[in-house]
Amino acid sequence: MNGLALVEITKRFGPFTANDRISLTVGTGTIHGLLGENGAGKSTLMNILSGLYQPDSGKILLDSQPVTIHTPADAIRHGIGMIHQHFMLVPQLTVTENIILGCSGGLHLDMKSQAQRITELSQTYGLDVPPLARVEDLPVGIQQRVEILKVLYRQARILILDEPTAVLAPTEIQSFLATLKQLASRDHTIIFISHKLDEVMAVCDQVTVL
């Protein structure tokens, strides 16, 4: 089967069980909504998939093959990137510097060519950003685009978005949802954590409720 499968994932923190034998399947090129009240274990489950936590039991399958994800770097190597609700950007650096930070060569790369590459990538996905602007000077909606471009630049095919519209103004949300549909149309797989049922119903192909 093409796509992602989490099988019987269990995660405990001391006596507290955050995830109790959770299974879900996400098809390639689909938008999958992940819903549940606060404390249901949504973020914990996705932190396991993105390499921040290790499961106590269960397995992760990509295209039917088991994979082990110990770190976020492992996740990226498997094409999995997470865009957190609280952005992980360095405000004093430019858009280009933030996107390439941590990559092989990093800030020693040719900035002009990298800025051009990021411009082309942003245009491909309709995520226009000013590549030479400092992140601290950008509105929140544009900063979110930088976060998404950061994982696309690293060639992620599975994108996890944790409450992505919580930081957006109402006028920005429809454009953002259209971006998700465009990503899915290009065979990216989207996991969309949300409490907003209208948004979930508008874009998601399937929904899992924890």
Disulfide bonds with the S-S distance in Angstrom:
none
